[in-house]
């Protein structure tokens, strides 16, 4: 598949060759992270809101899927290729939706190099929208401007010698797709037990991603490494909850010590 091609052809017959795996390794090497010794746990949760296939005698289905890729996988799947791949099921006939989902699980596990889970969400599980994260402080009221000079972790500074339990979020985050240059918007959730970061500097750090090109998964890992470097945390959690594009959103979570951190879809997703 030719990524970034404006003349993309959308197909409606199943084709797993549409999937475009991307090695996590090169970007992790830039961060000093090795797959054999990851400093975090986590997963990338894709929500596909517009999945459809055909069931006998040719009747369309409609489903919302959760696709979970472990952070331990050697590869990710480029988001446009995921959209095209899932779209290729639209005109394909399956004996049951379970059969179609098993096919997706097998293909994505092969592409990512690790066991991927695929789940159809029930109607009840889609009812709740999270407007404000519980027990988290919103940074968006601070009088902070986008810094000059592009991305920089230098904005992350401690304001005291205290050790704190901190939890923050912003709905003002933007980064760029490294393939197309299109803007990606997200809610960023941060929580840690460690050094006391200056809030204004933290928000400036998040703003510095505004013209920075990285995939959602890479954004979360960079934040984890940068914040860990300054706060020296006993526990740390980063979640980048990106808004949907083409009917799919990506939620990249990296954490150490916050294994009980349930994801809840927010109102912009």
Secondary structure, DSSP 8 states (H G I E B T S, - for coil): --TT-TT-----S--GGG--EEESHHHHHHTT--GGG-S-EEEEEEEEEEE--EETTTEE--EEEEEEEETT-SEEE-HHHHHHHHHTTTT-EES-HHHHHHHHHHHHHHHHTS--EEEE--TGGGS--BSS-TT-EE-TTS-----TTS--GGG--EEEEEEEEEEEEEEEEEEE-TTT--EEEEEEEEEEEEEEE-HHHHHHHHHTTTT-B--HHHHHHHHHHHHHHHH--SEEEEEEEE--BTTEEEEEEEEES-TT-----BTT-
